[in-house]
Amino acid sequence: MRLKENNKQCWQARSASHLWHLFGNNKLIYERNFIISQFIYKPCWINAAASPQPDFPSSKMFALKYYWILYIYCTSAGIFSLFLFVHKQCEDARDWVFYGDFDSSIQKEYDFIVVGGGSAGALVAGRLAEDKKYTVLLIEAGGEPSPLHDIPLTSPMLQLSPYDWQYVTLPQASACLGTTNRESRWPRGKVLGGTSRLNYMIYLRGHETDYDDWGWTRDDVLHYFKKSEYQTGRFSGDSNHHGVKGGVYISDLAYRTDLSDVVLSAAEELNFPRVDLNDMKSTPGVMEPQVTARDGGRWSTDYAMRLISPDKKYLHVLTNSLVEKVLIRGGVEAYGVRFRRAGGTGEVRAKQAVILSAGVVESPKLLMLSGIGPTRHLVHHGINPILDLPVGNNLQDHVTTGLDLILLNQTLPLSEKGVLASPYLAYEYFLNYRGLLTHPGCEAIGLFHVEGDVKPDIQLMVLPAGLSTDAGVVMRADMHISDEVWSEYFAPLVGRQVMTMLPTLLHPKSKGCLRLRSANPEDPPIINPRYFAVQDDVKTLTLGIRLIEDFINTKAMKSMGAELNTTPMPGCQNHTFDSDAYWECYLRHLTLTAYHPVGTCRMGTNPSESVVDLDLRVHNVSKLFVIDASIMPSMPSANINAAVLMIAEKGADSVRRAVHSAKHSCSLREVFLQTTTTPAG
C-alpha cells in the first residue's frame, strides 16, 4: 500500500471548511475552527507543500445544510451510532482504496516516534516538534474524529462506537454483580485525541501530596500543570496556580442547570466551602468544575498538538495504524517500530527515542509483545523475553456507584435523546456555541475526607440525570447493566426526575493486573481490576454514600424535593435498607468504573517493582520511554485527565533532556578521544 497523502483529501479540507462556516463571524470561534478545518480530516498532513488553504464561503447555506443533516442524525441514538459507523467505515475504505505500499511521504527514519495519539501522545508529539529541531512521527491506531466529537453532551453516545476500543474486563468475583456477565466496560478512545475525545472533560488536578508520593515534587508538577493550560475561565488571573500559555483550553461551564447552585449551597450548609480545588490543597471543598473546552466545544489534545506545532514539516501523523512491536537492538536499545495499516506492514526507525503513549491498556500490551514483561507470561505466549519487568501489574481504577440514587420533585432540562433531537438547542449550539449541548454531564464536584486522612478519599460528582433519563437507549449499554437490574431497579424510574451524586473511591487498596490474551497484536488483552478485593474499599465507599445522605437532608436539597431512592437493588432485598450490609450489597452489585484506570507501567526507582524510572525511561533499555496514565504509581485524588496532561508535558521535557545529555556525553567522548589518540605518522 502506498501512502499518497498529497492530493487524496483536499476535497475533505474544503468540505470541512464549509461545515465549520456555520459558526458565523465570531472571531474566536472562527480562529478555532480554522485550525479544525485545516487538520481534522488530515488534509495533506504529511506534505505541507500540497496543503490547500481552507476557503470560508460567504453564504451560510452550508451551515443550514449541516444543521439539518445533524438534526436528522441525532433524532435517535441508533441513527447517531449509524452515522459514526458509516463515517469510520468510509475512512477505512479510503485507506484500502487509495493507499498502496508506503512511499516517500513517510520517511524511513525520524528523530522521535510517538505511539498513540491520545490524551498524552498528541501533546507529547506537539511538544517534541514545536522547536523545529526534530522530526516526529505520531502513530495512532484510530482515525480522525467526526465533527460530532466536538459536542460535549454526545460523550455517552461515543462509547461502543468505532472510536472506542470497547474493552471489557474479566468477570469480577466480588463486584459488578449487577452487570452483564459480571463484567465492566472500559471505554478508551481509539481516535486521534484518544480518550480526550470521549471523556467528560473534567479538569481536576488532585492533591499536592499525591505527587509527593510518586517521587516528584509538588512544585515541579505545578509547573507542568500550568504549562499545559490555557486558562480562560474564572481563574485566569491567578498566575500562581494556573497557566495561560499552554495548548489545552480550560474553561468554566458554558451551561449548567439550577441543580449546580443548589448542591453547592447544600455543601456550604455542611461546612464544605466553595474553593478552587485546583490549587491542590483546599480540601475538603466543592466547586463548579472546569472543563477542557473552548467556546462551548470540546478541546482535545489533538487540537492542542496542532496549536503548539502547526508546521507539518516536522510533525507527521499516521492514523489507522496499529503498532505491533517496538524494535529493540540487542535487548538494550529501542530503534524503531513495526506497524500494520490497511492490510500491509511497515517499519520505521527512530534516531533519538521511541515513546509509548498508547494508554493504560495498549502501552503494557505493546511492551509485552516486544519482549518486555513477566518472563513466564511471555514464554507462555511464545514471545522471546528480552527483559523481566512487572509490566501489567499495579492496575488501579477509581470505582464509583450511585446512579439514580436521588429523586427530585422538580424537572431538570436534560434528556439525552430529547436534547439531541431539539431543533432549538441544536441551533443554539451550532450557531452560537451555547446551550445544553455544551453540557459535559457533571456540574458540581467535591473532594472530601470521610476517614480523616491527609488527602481526600472520596470525590462526589453531581449529574442532573441518571441511567433512566434516556429510557435505556444509551447509558444502559454503556454501563453494561444486566436485564434484571434494568427491569427491576431502573426501568420504573423512566419519566421521573432523578439526579446522581457519584461517590468515587479515590485511593483503592484493591489492585488488579493486565495480561496478554495471545501474541496477536489485534487481540485485546485480559483486564482484571479485581474491584473490591480488599474490604476496606467497600467500607470507604459506603461512607461516601453516607455523605450523600447528609447532602439529601440539607435545606437546599429539600427545596428541590430531594429524597433517597428506596427501591431495593435486585439481589439485596434480604438486607435491611440503609444498613451497612445493604450498602455493601448495593456496591458489589452496582460497581461502576469512573473511567480512570492507571498504573500498568508503574514509575519507580526499583526495577523489580516498576517499569519506568522517574524520568519515564524504561528500565535498562535506552531510547525507550512510556508517557501516559500507565506510569502512575498510585491514583491522584481527582479525575486523571489533568494529571495525564501534566505527565505528557513533564515527559516531553524528560525526553528532550535525555537527548541533550546523550549528545553532550558523545561530544565530550569525542573530544577525549581526539586529545588522547596519537596521530599516525
C-alpha positions in Angstrom: 0.0 0.0 0.0 1.3 3.5 -0.8 0.6 6.4 1.5 -0.3 9.1 -1.1 -1.4 12.0 1.1 -0.6 14.8 -1.3 -3.9 15.1 -3.3 -6.3 12.5 -2.0 -8.0 14.5 0.7 -8.0 18.1 -0.4 -11.8 17.8 -1.0 -12.1 16.9 2.6 -10.4 20.1 3.7 -12.7 22.2 1.6 -15.7 20.3 2.9 -14.5 20.7 6.5 -14.2 24.5 6.0 -17.8 24.6 4.6 -19.1 22.7 7.6 -17.3 24.9 10.1 -18.5 28.1 8.4 -21.8 27.6 10.3 -20.2 29.2 13.3 -20.6 32.6 11.7 -18.3 35.6 12.0 -17.4 35.2 15.7 -13.6 35.8 15.7 -12.7 33.3 18.5 -14.8 30.5 17.0 -13.6 31.3 13.5 -10.0 31.0 14.7 -10.6 27.8 16.5 -12.4 26.2 13.6 -9.8 27.4 11.1 -7.4 25.1 12.9 -10.0 22.3 12.8 -10.8 22.8 9.1 -7.1 22.6 8.2 -6.4 19.4 10.2 -9.4 17.5 11.4 -9.5 15.3 8.3 -5.7 15.4 8.0 -5.7 17.1 4.6 -2.3 16.5 3.1 -1.0 16.2 6.6 2.4 14.8 5.7 3.3 17.0 2.7 2.8 20.6 3.8 3.5 22.0 0.3 0.4 20.3 -1.0 -1.9 21.5 1.7 -4.7 23.8 0.4 -5.8 26.9 2.3 -9.4 26.4 3.6 -11.8 28.7 1.9 -14.7 30.1 4.0 -17.7 30.8 1.8 -19.7 33.9 2.5 -23.1 32.1 2.3 -24.5 30.5 5.4 -26.3 27.8 3.4 -23.5 25.4 4.4 -24.4 26.0 8.0 -28.1 25.4 7.4 -27.5 22.2 5.4 -25.2 20.8 8.1 -27.6 21.7 10.8 -30.5 19.8 9.2 -28.3 16.8 8.4 -27.1 16.7 12.0 -30.7 17.1 13.3 -31.8 14.1 11.3 -28.8 12.1 12.6 -29.4 13.0 16.2 -33.2 12.3 16.2 -32.4 8.8 17.6 -29.4 7.2 19.2 -29.5 4.4 16.6 -29.1 6.8 13.7 -26.4 8.7 15.6 -24.5 5.5 16.0 -25.0 4.6 12.4 -23.5 7.9 11.3 -20.4 7.3 13.4 -20.1 3.8 12.0 -20.5 5.0 8.4 -18.0 7.8 9.0 -15.4 5.4 10.3 -16.1 2.8 7.5 -15.7 5.4 4.8 -12.4 6.4 6.4 -11.2 2.8 6.5 -12.3 2.2 2.9 -10.4 5.3 1.8 -7.2 3.8 3.2 -7.7 0.5 1.4 -8.7 2.1 -1.9 -6.2 4.9 -2.2 -3.1 3.7 -0.3 -0.7 1.1 -1.7 2.7 0.4 -0.2 4.5 3.1 1.9 6.1 5.7 -0.3 8.5 8.6 0.3 5.8 10.7 2.1 6.5 8.5 5.2 10.2 8.8 6.0 12.2 5.7 6.9 13.6 7.5 9.9 12.5 10.2 12.4 14.1 11.7 15.4 11.2 10.6 17.6 8.3 8.1 17.1 5.3 8.5 19.4 3.0 5.6 19.6 -0.5 6.6 20.5 -2.1 10.0 19.5 -4.3 10.2 22.6 -4.6 12.3 25.7 -0.8 12.1 26.4 0.7 11.2 23.0 -0.7 14.0 20.9 0.6 16.6 23.4 4.0 14.8 23.6 4.3 14.9 19.9 3.4 18.5 19.7 6.0 19.5 22.3 8.8 17.5 20.7 8.1 19.1 17.3 7.4 22.7 18.4 11.0 24.0 18.4 11.6 22.7 14.9 14.8 20.9 15.8 13.4 17.4 15.5 11.2 15.4 13.2 8.4 13.5 14.9 6.1 10.7 13.7 2.9 10.2 15.6 1.2 6.8 15.0 -2.4 6.4 16.0 -4.4 3.1 15.8 -7.7 5.0 15.3 -8.7 7.6 12.7 -9.7 11.2 12.8 -12.7 12.2 14.8 -16.0 13.1 13.3 -17.4 16.6 13.7 -19.8 15.2 16.3 -16.9 14.5 18.6 -16.8 18.2 19.4 -20.3 18.3 21.1 -19.8 17.7 24.8 -23.2 16.2 25.5 -22.6 13.4 23.0 -19.9 11.7 25.2 -22.1 8.7 26.2 -23.1 8.1 22.6 -19.4 7.9 21.5 -18.9 4.9 23.7 -19.4 1.5 22.0 -18.7 3.2 18.7 -15.9 2.6 16.2 -14.0 5.3 18.0 -13.9 3.3 21.3 -11.6 0.3 21.9 -14.6 -1.3 23.7 -12.5 -3.1 26.3 -14.4 -5.5 28.7 -12.9 -6.7 32.0 -12.8 -10.3 33.2 -15.9 -11.3 35.3 -15.4 -9.9 38.8 -15.5 -12.2 41.8 -16.5 -9.6 44.4 -18.1 -6.8 42.3 -20.1 -6.0 39.2 -22.8 -8.5 40.3 -25.5 -6.3 38.6 -23.8 -6.0 35.3 -23.9 -8.4 32.3 -21.7 -11.4 33.0 -20.2 -9.5 36.0 -18.0 -7.5 33.6 -17.2 -3.8 33.4 -16.9 -2.0 30.1 -13.8 0.2 29.8 -14.2 2.8 27.0 -10.9 4.1 25.7 -10.5 6.4 22.8 -9.4 4.8 19.5 -9.2 8.1 17.6 -6.8 11.0 17.2 -7.1 12.7 20.5 -7.7 9.4 22.3 -9.9 9.4 25.4 -9.8 13.2 25.5 -12.3 12.8 22.6 -14.6 10.6 24.6 -14.3 11.7 28.2 -16.5 14.1 30.2 -13.8 16.8 30.0 -13.4 17.4 33.8 -10.2 19.2 34.6 -9.2 18.5 38.2 -5.6 18.1 39.3 -5.8 16.2 42.7 -4.0 16.9 45.9 -0.3 18.0 46.1 0.6 15.1 48.3 -0.4 12.7 45.5 2.6 13.7 43.6 5.0 13.7 46.5 4.1 10.0 46.9 5.2 9.4 43.3 8.7 10.8 43.9 8.0 14.0 42.1 7.9 17.4 43.8 4.7 19.4 44.1 6.4 22.5 42.7 7.6 20.5 39.7 4.2 19.1 38.9 2.6 22.5 39.4 5.0 23.9 36.7 3.8 21.3 34.2 0.2 21.6 35.1 0.5 25.3 34.3 2.5 24.6 31.2 -0.3 22.6 29.7 -3.1 25.1 30.4 -4.6 27.9 28.5 -6.9 29.1 31.3 -9.8 31.1 30.0 -12.2 30.8 33.0 -12.6 32.4 36.3 -9.1 31.6 37.5 -7.3 33.1 34.5 -6.0 35.9 36.7 -4.4 33.6 39.3 -0.9 33.1 37.8 0.3 31.4 40.9 -1.8 28.4 40.3 -2.9 28.5 36.7 -1.4 28.8 33.3 -2.5 30.9 30.3 0.0 30.0 27.6 -0.5 26.2 27.1 -2.1 24.2 24.4 -5.1 22.9 26.3 -8.0 25.3 26.8 -9.5 25.2 30.3 -12.9 27.0 30.7 -15.9 27.3 33.0 -19.1 25.5 32.2 -20.9 27.1 29.3 -24.2 25.8 30.6 -25.5 24.4 33.9 -28.9 23.7 35.4 -30.3 25.1 38.6 -29.0 22.0 40.4 -25.5 23.2 40.5 -26.1 26.1 42.8 -28.4 24.0 45.0 -25.8 21.4 45.6 -23.0 24.0 46.2 -25.4 25.7 48.7 -26.0 22.3 50.4 -22.3 21.8 50.7 -22.0 25.1 52.5 -24.7 24.0 54.9 -22.5 21.1 55.7 -19.5 23.4 56.2 -17.8 22.4 52.9 -16.7 25.7 51.3 -16.6 26.7 47.7 -12.9 26.7 46.8 -10.5 26.4 43.9 -9.8 22.6 44.1 -7.1 23.0 41.5 -4.9 24.8 44.0 -4.2 21.2 45.1 -4.6 21.9 48.8 -8.0 23.3 49.6 -9.8 20.2 50.7 -12.4 19.3 51.7 -14.3 21.6 49.4 -16.6 21.9 46.4 -16.6 23.8 43.1 -18.3 24.2 39.8 -16.0 22.1 37.6 -13.8 23.4 34.9 -13.5 21.5 31.6 -11.2 21.1 28.7 -13.3 23.2 26.3 -13.3 26.4 24.3 -16.3 28.4 23.3 -18.6 25.6 24.4 -17.0 22.9 22.3 -14.6 20.1 23.4 -10.9 20.9 23.2 -9.0 17.7 22.9 -5.2 17.1 22.8 -5.1 16.7 19.0 -6.2 20.3 18.8 -3.5 21.2 21.4 -0.9 19.4 19.3 -1.8 21.4 16.2 -1.9 24.7 18.1 1.6 24.0 19.6 3.1 22.6 16.4 1.3 23.8 13.3 4.2 23.1 11.0 3.6 19.8 9.3 7.2 19.6 8.1 8.3 18.5 11.5 5.3 16.6 12.7 3.8 13.8 10.6 0.7 11.9 11.8 -0.2 8.4 10.6 -3.7 7.3 11.6 -5.4 3.9 11.4 -2.1 2.2 12.0 -1.6 -0.4 14.7 1.9 -0.7 16.1 2.7 -4.4 16.5 6.1 -4.3 18.2 8.9 -2.0 19.4 12.2 -2.9 17.6 14.9 -3.4 20.2 18.6 -3.8 19.2 20.5 -6.4 21.3 17.9 -6.2 24.0 19.2 -2.9 25.2 18.2 -0.1 22.7 15.0 0.8 21.0 15.4 1.9 17.4 12.0 1.8 15.8 8.6 0.1 15.5 6.8 -2.3 13.2 3.2 -1.5 12.4 0.3 -2.5 10.1 -2.0 -0.4 8.1 -4.7 -1.2 5.6 -3.6 -4.7 5.2 0.1 -4.1 4.9 3.0 -3.8 7.3 5.9 -1.4 7.6 8.8 -0.4 9.8 10.1 3.0 10.7 13.1 3.9 12.7 13.8 6.4 15.5 17.2 8.1 15.8 16.6 9.6 19.3 13.7 7.7 21.1 10.6 5.7 20.8 7.8 7.0 23.2 4.9 4.8 24.1 1.8 6.9 24.8 -0.8 4.2 23.9 -2.5 4.3 27.3 -3.0 2.1 30.3 -4.1 -0.8 28.2 -2.1 -0.7 25.0 1.2 0.5 26.3 1.8 -2.5 28.6 0.4 -4.8 25.9 2.9 -3.4 23.4 5.8 -3.7 25.8 4.9 -7.4 26.4 4.6 -8.0 22.6 8.1 -6.6 22.3 9.5 -8.9 24.9 9.4 -6.7 28.0 7.3 -8.0 30.8 6.9 -11.0 33.2 9.2 -13.7 31.7 7.0 -16.7 32.3 3.9 -15.0 30.8 5.9 -14.0 27.7 7.2 -17.5 27.2 3.7 -18.9 27.7 2.7 -16.9 24.6 5.7 -17.8 22.6 7.3 -14.4 22.9 11.1 -14.2 23.2 11.7 -12.4 26.6 14.2 -9.5 26.5 13.7 -8.0 29.9 11.8 -9.2 33.0 9.8 -6.2 34.3 6.4 -6.1 36.2 4.6 -4.8 33.1 0.8 -5.1 33.6 0.9 -5.2 37.4 -0.4 -2.4 39.7 -3.6 -1.8 37.8 -5.8 0.6 39.7 -9.1 2.3 38.9 -11.5 4.8 40.5 -14.7 2.9 41.5 -18.0 4.6 41.7 -21.7 3.9 42.1 -25.0 5.6 42.9 -26.8 6.1 39.6 -30.4 7.4 40.1 -30.0 7.3 43.8 -31.7 10.6 44.4 -35.3 11.5 43.3 -36.5 15.1 42.9 -39.9 16.8 42.5 -38.6 19.4 40.0 -37.8 18.9 36.4 -34.3 19.4 35.1 -33.7 20.1 31.3 -31.7 17.0 30.5 -32.7 14.0 28.5 -30.1 12.6 26.2 -32.5 11.6 23.4 -34.7 14.6 23.7 -31.9 17.1 23.8 -30.2 15.8 20.7 -33.5 16.0 18.8 -34.3 19.5 19.8 -34.0 22.0 16.8 -33.7 25.0 19.2 -30.9 23.5 21.2 -29.1 22.4 18.0 -29.5 26.0 16.7 -28.1 27.4 19.9 -25.1 25.1 19.8 -24.2 25.2 16.1 -24.7 28.9 15.6 -23.8 30.4 19.0 -22.0 27.6 20.8 -24.3 27.9 23.8 -27.0 25.9 25.5 -27.4 22.4 26.8 -25.4 20.6 24.1 -22.3 22.2 25.7 -23.0 20.4 29.0 -20.3 17.9 29.9 -22.6 15.9 32.2 -21.1 17.0 35.6 -21.9 20.4 37.0 -20.7 20.3 40.6 -17.7 18.5 42.1 -16.3 18.0 45.6 -13.4 16.3 47.4 -13.9 15.0 50.9 -12.1 13.3 53.8 -14.5 10.7 55.1 -11.9 8.9 57.1 -9.8 11.9 58.2 -6.7 11.3 56.0 -4.3 14.0 54.9 -5.6 13.7 51.3 -9.2 13.4 50.2 -10.5 9.8 49.9 -14.0 10.4 48.3 -15.0 12.6 45.3 -18.6 13.5 44.6 -19.6 14.3 41.0 -23.1 15.8 40.5 -25.1 14.9 37.4 -28.6 16.3 36.7 -29.7 13.0 35.3 -29.3 9.3 35.8 -29.3 6.0 33.9 -33.0 6.0 33.5 -33.1 9.5 32.0 -32.7 8.3 28.4 -35.1 5.3 28.9 -32.4 2.8 28.4 -31.4 4.0 24.9 -27.7 4.7 25.5 -26.5 4.7 29.1 -27.8 1.2 29.9 -25.4 -0.4 27.3 -22.6 2.0 28.3 -22.7 0.8 31.9 -23.3 -2.9 30.9 -26.3 -3.1 33.2 -27.9 -6.6 33.4 -31.5 -7.1 32.3 -32.7 -7.9 35.8 -31.2 -4.7 37.3 -32.6 -2.6 34.5 -36.1 -4.0 34.6 -36.4 -4.1 38.4 -34.4 -1.0 39.5 -34.0 1.5 36.7 -37.0 1.0 34.3 -39.6 2.0 36.9 -37.8 5.4 37.2 -38.2 6.2 33.5 -40.2 9.5 33.3 -39.3 10.5 36.8 -36.8 13.2 37.6 -33.7 11.7 39.1 -30.2 13.0 39.8 -27.0 11.4 40.6 -24.2 12.1 43.0 -21.4 9.7 42.2 -19.3 8.8 45.2 -15.9 7.9 43.9 -13.3 5.9 45.7 -10.1 7.9 45.2 -7.5 5.6 46.6 -8.5 2.0 46.2 -6.4 -0.6 48.0 -7.6 -3.3 45.6 -5.2 -3.7 42.7 -5.5 -5.8 39.5 -3.4 -6.7 36.5 -3.4 -6.8 32.7 -2.1 -9.7 30.7 -1.8 -10.7 27.0 -4.6 -12.8 25.6 -2.3 -14.0 22.8 0.7 -12.9 20.8 -1.6 -11.5 18.2 -1.4 -7.6 18.3 -5.0 -7.3 17.3 -6.3 -9.3 20.3 -7.5 -7.3 23.3 -5.6 -8.0 26.5 -7.1 -9.7 29.6 -8.1 -7.0 32.1 -8.8 -7.9 35.7 -9.1 -4.8 38.0 -10.2 -7.0 41.0 -12.7 -4.4 42.2 -13.4 -4.7 46.0 -10.9 -7.4 46.5 -9.9 -5.5 49.7 -12.8 -5.0 52.2 -11.5 -1.5 53.2 -12.6 -0.2 49.8 -16.2 -1.2 50.5 -16.0 0.5 53.9 -14.7 3.8 52.5 -17.2 3.9 49.6 -20.1 3.2 52.0 -19.0 6.3 53.9 -19.3 8.1 50.6 -23.0 7.1 50.4 -23.5 8.3 53.9 -22.1 11.6 52.8 -24.7 11.7 50.0 -27.4 11.1 52.6 -26.1 14.2 54.5 -26.5 16.2 51.4 -30.0 15.0 50.8 -31.0 16.1 54.3 -29.9 19.8 53.8 -32.4 22.6 53.3 -31.0 23.4 49.9 -31.6 19.9 48.6 -35.0 19.6 50.3 -36.0 22.7 48.3 -36.0 20.5 45.2 -37.8 17.7 47.0 -34.7 15.5 47.2 -35.2 12.1 48.6 -33.3 8.8 48.6 -34.4 6.2 46.1 -35.5 3.4 48.4 -36.1 0.8 45.7 -34.1 -2.2 46.8 -31.3 -3.3 44.4 -32.0 -6.7 42.9 -30.1 -9.3 44.9 -30.1 -7.1 48.0 -33.7 -7.5 49.1 -32.8 -9.6 52.1 -30.8 -6.8 53.7 -32.4 -4.0 55.7 -32.5 -0.9 53.6 -29.9 1.7 54.6 -27.9 -0.7 56.7 -24.2 -1.1 56.1 -24.9 -4.6 54.9 -27.4 -3.3 52.4 -25.0 -0.8 51.0 -22.2 -3.3 50.8 -24.5 -5.5 48.7 -25.6 -2.5 46.7 -21.9 -1.5 46.0 -21.0 -5.0 44.9 -23.9 -5.1 42.5 -23.8 -1.6 41.0 -20.0 -1.4 40.7 -19.0 1.1 38.1 -15.7 2.3 36.7 -15.1 6.1 36.8 -13.1 5.6 33.6 -9.7 6.3 35.3 -7.5 3.2 35.0 -3.8 3.7 35.7 -0.6 2.1 36.8 0.2 -0.8 34.4 3.7 0.6 33.6 4.4 1.8 37.1 7.0 4.5 37.7 9.6 3.9 40.4 13.3 3.5 41.2 13.4 -0.3 41.7 13.2 -2.4 38.5 11.7 -5.3 40.5 8.7 -3.2 41.4 8.4 -0.7 38.5 8.7 -0.4 34.7 10.0 3.1 34.2 12.2 5.4 36.2 11.3 8.9 37.5 12.2 10.3 34.1 9.8 7.8 32.4 12.6 5.8 30.8 12.0 2.0 30.6 14.5 0.4 33.0 17.6 -1.0 31.3 16.5 -0.1 27.8 17.9 3.0 26.2 15.8 5.3 24.0 12.5 3.9 25.2 10.0 5.9 27.2 6.4 5.4 28.4 4.5 8.7 28.9 0.8 8.2 29.7 -1.5 7.2 32.6 0.1 3.8 32.8 3.1 5.2 34.7 1.1 6.4 37.7 2.3 4.5 40.8 -0.9 5.4 42.6 -4.1 7.3 41.9 -4.5 11.0 42.1 -7.3 12.5 44.2 -9.2 13.5 41.1 -10.2 12.6 37.6 -7.0 11.6 35.8 -7.4 13.9 32.7 -5.4 16.8 34.2 -2.7 14.5 35.6 -2.2 12.8 32.2 -1.7 16.3 30.6 0.9 17.1 33.2 2.7 13.8 32.7 2.8 14.5 29.0 4.4 17.9 29.5 6.9 16.6 32.0 7.6 13.5 30.0 8.3 15.6 26.8 10.9 17.6 28.8 12.4 14.4 30.1 12.9 13.1 26.6 14.5 16.3 25.4 16.8 16.3 28.4 17.8 12.8 27.7 18.6 13.5 24.1 20.6 16.6 25.1 22.5 14.7 27.7 23.3 11.9 25.2 24.6 14.4 22.7 26.7 16.2 25.3 28.2 12.9 26.5 29.0 11.9 22.9 30.7 15.2 22.2 32.8 15.0 25.4 33.8 11.5 24.5 34.8 12.6 21.0 36.9 15.4 22.5 38.6 13.0 24.9 39.4 10.5 22.1 40.8 13.3 19.9 43.1 14.6 22.7 44.3 11.2 23.8 44.9 9.5 20.4 48.4 9.8 18.9 48.2 10.9 15.3 49.5 8.4 12.7 53.0 9.1 11.3 
